């Protein structure tokens, strides 16, 4: 019996000799995978989409051509505008009211008189066309963008592709003053030409000359995917990103989606979706001992008194947001029909978002930072394209759900990041809070002046900070 059992025991021992290493390898593989997955960078799934009219075609490849585009106008378009301006009705403002009830109608009449009698839309169309414009079709809709290359590149210098994204109620036109500073920095005394850019400024779909999405659900992650496809179509594998307002969230999503393609991310406003007890405690403690919670003196100056600057002020300035995030088509139909209403609605933001103190000025301080030609050109981009409603819908698509529960709120940003904190910005995010989401902050600059529309208002300051940031990233 012992002799009979011996071959069996030998067979079992041989099986064990094979099974034990295999099991060890399996367990070891699982452990290695687990260790690697712990350190794997989470990203937003790129996915795909269709925003054209009707069902996505089952067959046929999308036209990927880059088509030159030119902004045009006509006598009929200008005559219709003039007729509407002439027939406008105005409400009498309250005595002593400046911009604290909204756009002061006395000053509005002066703006409209200039618009009707002195503003030259044909001339401004020529200004808009001074940079090359293009259209290309992505995910069923036509995407508009300008692409400006440097006229001269010093020998041995690499040109850095830079995608700049606007917000609401701005447009690609916001970047017209900063583009020459970035594409020809040496000519404008910004550096010795060691950092030179070619600049791509797209219009967010539904804004300006980009076609509006025909389907519901078009949010910043869909925009991020489309802009990645745009940059890839232009032949770029790696590029820098810059954004403010919606552009900040779009470019942040781009960094979360394809970090391997993003050399660096520069923002002039930071939005944080997450809320935490630690932040609440830091606000309470920071009022008395700011350094204990990581706030600088400048942070404390920009954040306190907290209730006034971060709750009351935001409530006072965010009525538009609640309308646009709920029923954009209702308010939008009036703005789409009246150029005077459209101008009041848009230009009021260029007043109080540029400087909060402009609320108390009869002219909203508008002409202290911009010219009426500049302001009305931006309004005209919304008017001639009839894009105010589709631009307002972007709020509903992005804010109809709790931002703290969105996918981008749960994914960090690991690409090199630069932050320019302008003192008159709507909200201030201290570096210690920004680090919760942006793990690789290369530069964080307290800007000496300026507000929400940084590229439009303080192009030189913003250009200097972008160049400073990129110079540091290139040396990493």
VEXVO-863516 format. One line per 5 residues: for each residue x, y, z of C-alpha. Coordinates in steps of 0.02 Angstrom, whole numbers. Each point is the difference from the previous one (the first is absolute). Layout:
VEXVO-863516
X,Y,Z  ... .
This chain:
VEXVO-863516
0,0,0  144,116,41  77,-43,-167  -166,36,-88  -17,169,89 .
177,55,-43  -35,43,-185  -153,99,54  97,102,129  135,30,-129 .
-135,58,-122  -71,121,131  171,69,43  34,29,-185  -166,91,-18 .
40,106,153  171,39,-73  -90,76,-149  -151,76,89  93,90,139 .
111,107,-117  -150,33,-113  -103,57,150  146,105,63  17,81,-171 .
-187,33,-6  -4,78,173  157,98,-39  -77,63,-162  -156,56,93 .
107,92,128  103,86,-136  -160,51,-92  -74,65,163  157,100,40 .
5,74,-175  -185,41,-1  22,95,163  125,115,-85  -89,7,-169 .
-62,174,-42  -189,7,-14  -63,83,-158  -165,49,-76  -52,-123,-134 .
14,83,-169  -147,-92,-78  -87,70,-153  -153,102,-44  -120,62,-132 .
-71,177,7  -63,19,-178  -182,5,-51  -94,-165,5  77,-172,15 .
185,-28,-27  30,-69,-175  38,-186,5  120,7,-146  121,125,-68 .
149,83,80  -16,176,68  77,138,-106  162,41,92  55,140,-115 .
56,169,69  -96,132,-97  49,185,-6  -139,112,65  -31,187,-12 .
-121,106,101  -115,100,-113  -140,126,18  -129,81,-112  -103,159,-20 .
-155,-99,48  80,-58,165  56,176,47  -166,80,-51  -97,-125,106 .
113,39,150  -22,188,-22  -189,-17,-12  -7,-98,162  116,123,89 .
-110,146,-55  -158,-83,66  67,-43,172  -101,44,156  86,47,164 .
-52,-5,182  30,153,108  138,-39,127  -25,32,185  73,164,63 .
175,-26,67  14,-177,-71  161,-45,-90  27,-182,-52  -64,-73,163 .
-171,-36,-79  80,-66,-158  49,93,-158  -42,184,24  -122,49,-139 .
63,179,-13  173,-64,-43  -77,-136,-109  -77,134,-111  173,77,-24 .
71,-171,-48  -141,-31,-123  21,174,-76  185,-39,-29  -45,-171,-69 .
-126,73,-123  96,153,-58  187,-30,23  38,-186,18  60,-69,-167 .
-38,-187,-11  80,-16,-171  163,68,69  -9,-119,149  -30,-146,-117 .
165,45,-82  81,2,173  -73,-173,37  63,-67,-166  179,57,30 .
36,-173,73  -30,-161,-100  -169,-81,36  -47,-180,-33  -143,-125,13 .
11,-187,22  -136,-129,36  17,-101,161  -134,-116,69  -129,67,-122 .
20,188,29  110,135,-78  135,64,118  66,176,-28  176,50,52 .
139,123,-37  178,-63,-21  140,128,12  181,-48,-33  152,109,39 .
67,99,-147  179,-28,59  78,-137,106  180,20,64  118,-136,-60 .
-6,-153,110  -157,52,93  -148,-118,11  -173,71,-29  -120,-52,138 .
-181,-36,-52  -120,89,120  -188,-29,1  -92,146,83  -184,-21,47 .
-123,140,40  -155,0,110  -169,86,15  -44,137,-47  166,12,-92 .
61,-69,-164  157,-40,-99  16,190,-23  57,16,183  171,-65,-54 .
33,124,-141  110,113,108  100,-141,79  34,-99,-160  139,114,-67 .
83,0,172  10,-190,-5  41,-28,-183  128,142,-9  56,26,181 .
172,71,-39  -75,136,-110  -106,56,148  142,-6,125  -64,-150,96 .
154,-113,-16  147,-39,-111  -104,-118,-105  40,-155,102  -187,-41,13 .
-104,24,-157  -177,-62,-30  -118,-38,-140  -174,34,67  -161,-94,-35 .
-161,81,64  -159,-101,-33  -178,58,29  -90,-114,122  -139,-91,-95 .
-155,108,13  104,158,14  41,119,-141  42,-85,-164  3,-179,68 .
-158,-96,-38  -115,-31,148  -26,-181,57  -166,-71,-60  -10,-130,140 .
-21,18,188  143,-31,121  144,97,-80  112,42,150  181,46,34 .
63,-180,-14  -77,-13,-174  81,166,-43  167,-61,67  -9,-154,-111 .
-42,104,-154  145,119,33  121,-146,21  -61,-65,-168  25,173,-73 .
180,10,60  34,-176,-63  -76,45,-168  118,149,-9  145,-120,22 .
45,36,183  45,-144,116  45,110,149  -58,175,40  -30,130,135 .
-173,54,59  -64,165,71  -173,45,60  -110,112,105  -186,-12,43 .
-72,-152,-95  169,-11,-86  77,-43,169  -114,-148,25  15,-58,-181 .
191,4,1  3,-83,172  -108,-140,-71  121,-14,-146  144,-24,123 .
-102,-132,93  -47,-88,-161  166,-14,-93  140,53,119  130,-75,-117 .
-47,132,-131  2,150,116  172,76,31  -71,127,120  -162,80,58 .
-14,186,40  -157,70,82  -57,172,55  -142,-67,106  -13,-166,93 .
-165,-89,33  -2,-134,135  -151,-114,2  38,-91,163  -58,60,170 .
78,-55,163  -3,30,187  185,44,-11  -39,148,-113  -136,61,118 .
119,-10,148  139,86,-98  -117,144,-40  -43,20,185  179,-15,62 .
72,99,-145  -94,156,52  110,7,157  157,-102,-37  13,-14,-190 .
175,-75,-3  -59,-146,108  -113,-63,-141  120,43,-141  -73,168,-51 .
118,140,-48  -29,182,45  -60,29,-178  -123,-146,15  -70,76,159 .
-16,171,-82  -94,-72,-149  -113,-117,100  -54,98,154  -124,55,60 .
-53,-171,-64  -190,19,6  6,164,-93  125,-53,-134  -47,-182,-27 .
-185,-15,40  -88,168,-11  103,58,-149  -25,-165,-93  -188,1,32 .
-7,179,-62  91,-44,-161  -72,-172,-40  -182,32,-42  39,-27,-184 .
74,-170,42  -160,-65,80  -103,54,-150  120,-75,-127  21,-161,99 .
-188,-28,5  -99,86,-141  125,75,-123  -120,-2,-148  -128,110,90 .
116,145,41  100,-28,-158  -142,30,-123  -13,183,50  188,26,-10 .
6,-84,-170  -131,122,-64  64,163,74  178,63,-29  -24,129,138 .
-54,-132,126  144,-111,-55  127,141,23  -66,43,174  3,-183,53 .
177,-32,-63  84,166,39  -62,2,179  116,-149,30  147,93,-77 .
-32,135,131  -15,-90,167  109,-150,-46  142,116,-49  -6,96,164 .
-129,-20,138  9,186,43  -67,42,-175  -171,-45,70  -5,175,75 .
44,95,-159  -134,73,-113  89,-66,-156  48,-164,82  183,43,-25 .
-10,-85,-170  105,123,-97  138,7,131  63,-172,-55  -72,-25,-174 .
-55,102,-149  -180,-2,-59  61,-70,-166  77,-149,91  -153,-30,109 .
-125,16,-143  103,-113,-113  -18,-138,129  -188,34,11  -13,-3,-190 .
78,-173,-7  -148,-61,104  -124,104,-100  46,-45,-178  15,-186,41 .
-160,-3,105  99,-103,126  -56,74,167  -127,-139,35  118,-143,-42 .
138,83,104  -119,13,148  -51,-183,-17  179,-48,43  -40,42,181 .
-147,-119,5  101,-140,-79  140,21,128  -92,52,159  -162,-98,-3 .
87,-130,109  102,21,159  175,51,-62  75,-89,151  -65,-167,-67 .
62,22,-178  140,-110,-66  123,144,-16  -20,41,186  68,-174,42 .
151,5,-115  157,98,44  109,104,-115  180,-58,-7  70,100,-145 .
109,153,38  -119,140,47  16,188,9  -129,109,89  -16,189,-17 .
-107,71,141  -70,169,-52  -58,108,147  -170,48,-74  -45,-178,-51 .
-174,-59,51  71,-132,118  173,-25,74  72,-175,20  156,-4,110 .
142,-113,-52  -24,-114,150  -177,-40,-61  50,-13,-183  129,-134,47 .
-142,-117,47  -41,-15,-185  157,60,-89  143,-105,66  137,79,-105 .
-14,189,18  156,74,-79  -46,184,17  -130,92,102  0,188,-29 .
-92,137,95  -32,124,-140  16,186,41  -166,50,-83  -137,-67,-110 .
-161,-98,6  -98,-137,-86  38,40,-183  188,-8,21  54,-19,-182 .
-117,140,-54  37,118,144  183,-32,46  76,-91,-150  180,45,42 .
-12,-60,180  -78,-164,-53  124,-26,-142  146,28,119  -69,-130,120 .
-32,-129,-137  178,23,-65  71,-12,177  -98,-161,28  50,-82,-165 .
182,48,24  1,-92,167  -89,-153,-72  123,-12,-144  143,-4,126 .
-76,-142,102 .
